[in-house]
Amino acid sequence: MLNQSSAWLREQREARSWSRREMARRLIQAGKAAGDTSMPRIESICQNIRRWENGGFALTERYKLHYCEAFGITAAEFGRQAPDAGHIATVNAHGLSVSLQYISGRLVIDISGLETPEPEAEPERGLALITTPGPPRHYGGRA
């Protein structure tokens, strides 16, 4: 049974592009840094992460603290959803619109208004946007 905390754990891990194994490694590291000398092996933690993210088992206070350390958040921030977490910003200037969104663990940059103007005799001072004719290019990298 998936609950809000389970979904939040998965979203946080995926937003950082961490596999369950990487999350387990970071939880172990956080535990050791906190002086927890009885941290299980990485395989056991991976299995627990799967259970926690699927709502099979409740997360203990011990692991909540380790998650906070691994995610770089305070205990008060644990489980909280940022307002409008998907949309980061939109900037409109000089006919160009740039929108930043965070979707499924990826930073999506949407740029519109890239019509290529007639070349000017002398470029203006500041930043210049250079475009090439042809279809838009998409890059599938992770943020």
N, C-alpha and C positions, 0 to 999 in steps of 0.2 A: 504494500500500500504506500503510494508516494505521497508524502506530505510536503508542506511548504519548506521546512528545513531541509529535507532531502533534495528537493529541486534546487534550493539555494546553494547547497554544497556542490552539486554537479555544475551549476552555472558558474560558480566562482572558479572551479578547477578548469573548466573548459574555456573560460574567458582568458585564462593565463596560458592556454594551449598546453596544459600539462596532462600527461597520461596518468592513469591511476598509479602506475609504478613511480612516476616522478612525484606525484602527490605523497605517496607512501615514503619515499626517500626524504622529502621535506618535513613530513610529520616526525619521522625518526630523528632527523637533525634537530628539529625544534624541541623534541622531548629530551634529547641528550643535553642540549643547551640549557634546559630548565632543570637539569639534574635528575631526570627520570632515568633510573638505571635498569628498569624492567621493561624496556620497549621491546615488543615482539619483532620477529624477523620481517623482512620486507614482504614476503609472500603472504604472511598473515595479515599485515596491514592492508595489502591490496584487496584481500578478500573482505576485510572489514569495510573498506571504502565502498566497495560494490554494495554491500549490505546497507550501509548508511545512506548511500545515494538512491537506493531502491526502496527505502523506507522499511527495510526488514528489521532493523534494530535501532534503538535510540542511541544517540551519541552521548557519551558520558562527559562530565565536566572536565575530566582530564584531557580528553581529546579535543573538546571545544577550545581549551587554552592552547593546545598544540596547533590547531587549525588557525587560530588568531595569529600566532607567531609566524606560521608559514605564509599566511596571506598578508601579513603586515598590517593588521587591523586591531582595534581595541575590542575588548569583550563586549562593550556596548554596541559596537557595530556588527557583531556576529548575527547573521540571519536577517539583517536589514536590507531592503531593496532600495537602491538609489532612485530618487524620483526621475521618471522618464529615462531610465537607464540606457535605452537604445539610442536615443538622439543625444548627440554631444553638442553640436553647434552648427549654425548656418551663417555664412557670411555672404553678403551681396555688396558688390562694389563695381562700378564702371561696367555694368552689363554682364558681369561674371558672377555666378552663384556657386559657392562651394558648401556642400553639406557633409558633415561627419556623423556617422552612425556606427554603433557597435551592434552587430547582428551575429548571433551564433558563434561568439568567440572571435569574430573577425572585424577589423576596422574597415568600414566601407566609406570610400570618398567618392562623392558624386559631384561632378563638375559640369555645369551647363553654361551656355553662352560663349562657346569657343569659336564663334564665327571668325574666320580669318579676315581682318580688315585689309584694305589696300595698303601696301607698304608706304610708310611715311618717308619723306626726304631725310629727315634726321630723327632718330629715336629720342623719346623724352627721357629725362633722368629718372632713375629708380629701377624697380624691377620690370622686366620685360617677359611677357608670355610668348613663347615661340611655338607655333603649331605647324603641323604638317598635314597636307591633304590626305584623305584616306579614312578608313573606318576607325572607330575608337579602339584603343588597345586596352585589354583587361589583364591585370596582374593578379595572380591567385595567391600571393604571399600572405602570411599571417602577421597580425599586428604584434 
